[in-house]
Amino acid sequence: MRSIWKGAVTFGLVNVPVKLYSATEDHDVSLHQVHDQDGGRIRYQRRCEICGKVIDYEHIAKAYDDGDRTVVLTPEDLKSLPEERSREIDVVEFVPTEQVDPIMFDRSYFLEPDSSSPKAYVLLRDTLARTDRTAIVQFALRQKTRLAALRVRGDVLVLQTLLWEDEVREAKFPSLDEKVRTSARELEMSSQLVKSFESDFEPGKFTDEYQAQLRQLIDAKLAEGDAYDTEATFGETESDQGGEVLDLMEALRRSVESNRATPAAKSTRGSTAKAEDADADAGDEDEKPAEKPAPKKRAPAKKPAAAAKKAPAKKDESADEAEPAKKPTRRKTA
C-alpha cells in the first residue's frame, strides 16, 4: 500500500505521527463504453467552450459561479487556506463507541506509526481499547475539512470519516405514523424465527455473486472468440493523422461557407429554369440567343453559378475528412 497523507494525531501535549492509507478497495470488474455496432471506444473530452481545445488536467482549475460572475480558484489558491496546510488530526473529544451511529460512516483509512518509536501510537491504541471509547477528530484532506471517528481494529488504529449532521437525511414516512398493534404471540414467533438464523458474522462466507457471474460471462465470450481486437477499437489516433486535430472554429467556418453557397446555387438554378421556360414559350428554338433580351438578364448570374460549382467541392472535401473509420474485424481467439 502507498500512504496518501502524513500528519499527526494530537490531543493535549500528546503528538502521534502517523501515515494515512486507504483501508478499502473496489473489486468490481472494470467496464468501459463502446459503440454497439463496431466496438469503437466512446470517450469524453474536457473541451474549453471558448477556444474549443481539449484541455489537460494540469491546466484545469476550479471555479465558483454566483450567476453573474465566475471566480477561478487555482490549486495554489486552495493550498493557501489555513485548513489545507494543516497536517494535524485534532482530537475534539472521546465518546462511548455505541454513541456513533454507523449511518454516519463514510470512508475508512488505516493509520500507521510514522516515527522511530511507535510507543505513543501503541499507548493511544491500548487506551482506546481499554476504555471502549472512540475519538472524534477533525482534519483536512483533499481540500475538505473532515469529521472522523478514530477507533481500534485489531492492533491498528482506523480513521473513519463521518458525514456531517446535515448530510444525513431525516426519515419521515406517513405510513409509519399509523399505530399498529402486535400481539405477544406474534412477537414470540418472530423471535423464534430470528433465533433460527442466529450466527456469528464472518465476512469471508459471503461473495459478490454478480461480479463472479459477470467474470464468467466475459471468460466464456473470450473462449468462444466473440471479441474485437483491442487495438482496432481505438480507431485513428492523433499520431495516425500526423498530430493534426480538426479545430472547432475551422469546422464552424466551413459549415458557414457551405450554407452560404447553397442559396446561391438555388438562385442560379431558378434563373436558368425561368429562361428555358421563356425560350419554350417563344416557340422558335432556331433563333440565336443574342437576338433575345433574356440573355442580357442571365449574364450577371454567371458569378453565382461559378460559386455554386465550387460549393459542392468543399462539401466533398469535408465529407472525405469525416469519413468514418472502417469497422474493426472480430478476432477469433483460440
C-alpha positions in Angstrom: 0.0 0.0 0.0 1.0 3.6 -0.6 0.3 6.3 2.0 -1.9 9.2 0.8 -1.3 11.6 3.6 1.1 12.2 6.5 0.4 14.1 9.7 0.0 13.6 13.5 -2.8 12.8 15.9 -2.8 15.5 18.6 -4.6 15.8 21.9 -3.3 17.9 24.8 0.5 17.7 24.7 0.5 14.3 23.0 1.6 14.1 19.4 1.4 10.8 17.4 3.0 11.0 14.0 1.0 8.8 11.5 0.7 7.8 7.8 -2.7 7.5 6.2 -3.7 4.6 3.9 -7.0 3.8 2.1 -8.5 0.9 4.0 -10.8 -0.3 1.2 -10.6 -1.0 -2.5 -13.1 -1.7 -5.3 -13.3 -5.3 -6.6 -15.8 -4.6 -9.4 -14.9 -5.7 -13.0 -13.8 -2.6 -14.9 -16.0 -1.9 -17.9 -15.9 0.9 -20.5 -18.3 2.3 -23.1 -18.1 1.3 -26.8 -20.2 1.8 -30.0 -22.5 -1.3 -30.1 -22.1 -1.6 -33.9 -18.3 -1.8 -34.2 -16.9 -1.8 -30.7 -15.2 1.5 -31.0 -14.3 3.3 -27.8 -16.6 6.1 -26.6 -14.5 8.9 -25.0 -15.4 12.1 -23.2 -13.2 15.1 -23.8 -12.5 18.1 -21.5 -13.1 20.8 -24.1 -12.9 24.5 -23.4 -16.1 26.3 -24.5 -14.2 29.4 -25.6 -11.2 28.2 -27.6 -12.6 24.7 -28.4 -9.3 23.0 -27.4 -9.1 19.8 -25.4 -7.6 20.7 -22.0 -5.1 18.6 -20.0 -5.8 18.1 -16.3 -2.7 20.2 -15.3 -4.4 23.2 -16.9 -7.8 22.7 -15.3 -8.7 24.9 -12.3 -11.9 25.0 -10.1 -14.3 27.9 -10.2 -17.3 29.3 -8.4 -20.2 30.9 -10.3 -22.6 33.2 -8.5 -24.9 33.6 -11.5 -23.3 36.8 -12.9 -19.6 36.3 -12.2 -17.1 33.4 -12.1 -14.2 33.3 -9.7 -11.4 31.0 -10.7 -9.6 29.2 -7.8 -6.2 27.8 -8.7 -4.5 24.9 -6.9 -2.2 27.5 -5.3 -5.2 29.4 -4.0 -6.7 26.4 -2.4 -3.3 25.4 -0.8 -3.1 28.8 0.8 -6.1 28.1 3.0 -5.0 27.5 6.7 -7.0 24.3 7.0 -5.5 22.8 3.8 -2.0 23.5 5.1 -2.7 21.8 8.5 -1.2 18.4 9.0 -2.8 17.6 12.3 -5.6 15.3 13.3 -7.1 17.1 16.2 -8.9 15.1 18.8 -12.0 17.0 19.9 -13.5 14.5 22.4 -13.6 10.9 23.4 -17.1 9.4 23.3 -18.6 6.0 24.1 -18.3 3.8 20.9 -22.0 2.9 20.8 -23.0 6.6 20.5 -21.5 6.8 17.0 -24.3 5.9 14.6 -23.0 3.7 11.8 -25.1 5.6 9.2 -22.6 8.4 9.6 -19.6 6.4 8.5 -18.2 7.4 5.1 -14.7 6.2 4.1 -12.2 4.2 6.2 -8.4 4.7 6.5 -5.6 2.8 8.3 -3.1 4.7 10.4 0.5 3.6 10.6 3.1 4.9 13.1 5.4 7.4 11.4 8.2 7.7 13.9 11.3 5.9 15.1 9.4 4.7 18.1 5.7 3.5 17.9 5.2 3.9 21.7 2.9 6.9 21.5 0.8 5.1 18.8 0.5 1.9 20.9 -0.4 3.9 24.0 -3.2 5.6 22.2 -4.4 2.4 20.7 -4.4 0.5 24.0 -6.1 3.3 25.9 -9.0 3.5 23.4 -9.4 -0.3 23.6 -9.3 -0.4 27.4 -11.8 2.5 27.8 -14.1 1.4 24.9 -14.0 4.9 23.6 -13.9 6.4 20.1 -12.0 9.6 19.5 -13.9 12.2 17.5 -11.4 14.2 15.4 -11.2 16.9 12.8 -8.6 17.2 10.0 -8.2 18.5 6.4 -7.8 16.1 3.5 -8.0 16.8 -0.3 -9.3 20.3 0.1 -12.0 19.4 2.6 -12.4 19.7 6.3 -13.3 16.2 7.7 -15.0 15.0 10.7 -13.9 11.5 11.7 -14.0 8.7 14.2 -10.7 7.3 15.4 -11.1 3.7 16.8 -9.3 0.4 17.2 -9.5 -2.5 14.8 -7.3 -5.4 15.9 -3.9 -3.8 16.6 -4.3 -0.9 14.1 -5.9 2.5 14.5 -8.6 3.1 12.0 -9.8 6.5 10.9 -13.4 6.6 9.6 -14.6 9.9 8.1 -18.1 10.8 9.2 -20.9 12.6 7.3 -21.8 16.0 8.7 -25.2 16.1 10.5 -27.0 17.9 7.7 -25.8 15.3 5.2 -27.9 12.6 6.9 -31.5 12.8 5.7 -34.3 12.6 8.2 -36.6 9.7 7.6 -40.3 10.7 7.6 -42.8 8.2 6.2 -46.5 8.9 6.7 -47.2 5.1 6.6 -45.3 4.8 9.9 -47.5 7.3 11.7 -50.3 4.9 11.9 -50.4 2.9 15.1 -50.0 -0.8 14.7 -50.6 -3.3 17.5 -48.6 -6.5 17.7 -49.6 -9.4 19.9 -47.4 -11.2 22.3 -47.8 -14.4 20.2 -46.6 -12.7 17.1 -43.6 -11.3 18.8 -42.7 -14.7 20.2 -43.0 -16.4 16.8 -40.9 -13.6 15.2 -38.2 -14.1 17.9 -38.1 -17.8 17.3 -37.6 -17.2 13.5 -34.7 -14.8 14.3 -33.2 -17.3 16.7 -33.2 -20.0 13.9 -31.0 -17.7 11.8 -28.5 -16.8 14.6 -24.8 -17.0 13.8 -21.5 -15.2 14.2 -20.7 -12.7 11.4 -17.9 -14.0 9.2 -17.4 -11.7 6.2 -15.4 -14.4 4.3 -18.5 -16.5 3.9 -20.0 -14.0 1.5 -19.1 -13.3 -2.1 -20.2 -10.8 -4.7 -22.3 -13.1 -6.9 -23.0 -10.5 -9.6 -19.3 -9.8 -10.2 -18.5 -13.5 -10.2 -21.2 -14.2 -12.8 -20.0 -11.2 -14.9 -16.5 -12.6 -14.9 -17.7 -16.0 -16.0 -19.7 -14.4 -18.8 -16.6 -12.4 -20.0 -14.4 -15.5 -19.9 -17.0 -17.5 -21.9 -17.2 -14.9 -24.6 -13.4 -14.8 -24.8 -13.2 -18.6 -25.1 -15.7 -18.5 -28.0 -13.7 -15.9 -29.8 -16.6 -13.4 -29.5 -14.3 -10.4 -29.1 -12.8 -7.5 -31.1 -9.1 -6.8 -31.5 -8.5 -4.2 -28.7 -6.1 -2.1 -30.8 -8.7 -1.8 -33.5 -11.4 -0.4 -31.1 -9.3 2.7 -30.5 -9.7 3.8 -34.2 -7.5 6.6 -35.5 -5.2 8.4 -33.0 -3.7 11.8 -33.3 -0.4 10.2 -34.3 -2.1 8.4 -37.2 -3.3 11.8 -38.5 0.2 13.4 -38.2 -0.8 15.1 -35.0 -3.4 17.2 -36.8 -6.7 17.7 -34.9 -9.6 19.5 -36.6 -10.1 22.8 -34.9 -13.6 23.6 -33.8 -13.6 27.1 -35.3 -12.3 25.8 -38.6 -15.2 23.3 -38.7 -17.7 26.1 -37.9 -16.2 28.3 -40.7 -16.5 25.5 -43.3 -20.1 24.9 -42.3 -21.0 28.6 -42.7 -19.3 28.9 -46.1 -21.1 25.7 -47.2 -24.5 27.1 -46.1 -23.8 30.4 -47.9 -23.0 28.7 -51.1 -26.3 26.7 -51.1 -28.7 29.7 -51.6 -26.6 30.9 -54.5 -26.8 27.6 -56.2 -30.6 27.5 -55.7 -30.9 31.1 -57.2 -28.8 30.1 -60.2 -30.9 27.0 -60.9 -34.1 29.1 -60.6 -32.9 31.7 -63.1 -31.9 29.1 -65.6 -35.2 27.3 -65.3 -37.2 30.5 -65.9 -35.0 31.4 -69.0 -35.6 28.0 -70.5 -39.4 28.3 -70.0 -39.3 31.7 -71.8 -37.5 30.2 -74.7 -40.0 27.3 -75.0 -42.9 29.8 -75.0 -41.4 31.7 -77.8 -41.6 28.6 -79.9 -38.5 29.4 -82.0 -35.6 27.1 -81.0 -33.6 28.0 -84.2 -33.2 31.7 -83.3 -29.8 32.8 -81.8 -29.9 33.7 -78.1 -28.2 37.0 -78.9 -31.4 38.3 -80.6 -33.4 37.9 -77.4 -33.3 40.3 -74.4 -33.4 37.3 -72.0 -29.6 36.6 -72.2 -28.8 40.1 -71.0 -30.6 39.3 -67.7 -28.9 35.9 -67.4 -25.4 37.3 -67.9 -24.9 38.6 -64.2 -25.9 35.2 -62.9 -22.7 33.7 -64.2 -20.8 34.7 -61.0 -23.2 32.9 -58.5 -23.1 29.9 -60.9 -19.3 29.7 -60.5 -19.7 29.9 -56.8 -22.3 27.2 -56.9 -19.9 24.9 -58.8 -17.2 25.4 -56.2 -19.6 24.7 -53.2 -20.1 21.0 -53.8 -16.3 20.6 -53.9 -16.0 21.9 -50.4 -18.8 19.6 -49.2 -16.9 16.7 -50.8 -13.7 17.6 -49.0 -15.4 17.8 -45.6 -17.2 14.6 -46.3 -13.9 12.9 -47.1 -12.4 14.2 -43.8 -15.5 12.9 -41.9 -15.4 9.5 -43.5 -15.9 7.0 -40.6 -13.2 4.6 -39.6 -13.6 1.1 -41.0 -15.4 -1.3 -38.8 -12.9 -3.3 -36.8 -12.9 -7.0 -37.6 -13.5 -9.5 -34.9 -10.5 -11.6 -34.0 -11.2 -15.2 -33.2 -9.2 -16.4 -30.2 -8.3 -20.0 -29.8 
